[in-house]
Amino acid sequence: MVILVYLIPISLFLGGVGLVAFLWALGNRQFEDPEGDSQRILADDWDDRPKP
């Protein structure tokens, strides 16, 4: 039972870190165009040799 004194604050802290990371990703428009990303990965118009 004493271990819960440590595990509950740790889990709340990690949940808060995850929430902050998710909100940061929303604020930086990381989830703006998921449909375009799924189509772009299937497109054939990519270059075999990237330019330096």
ABEGO torsion letter per residue (X at the ends): XAAAAAAAAAAAAAAAAAAAAAAAAAAAGAAABAAAAAAAAABAABBABBBX
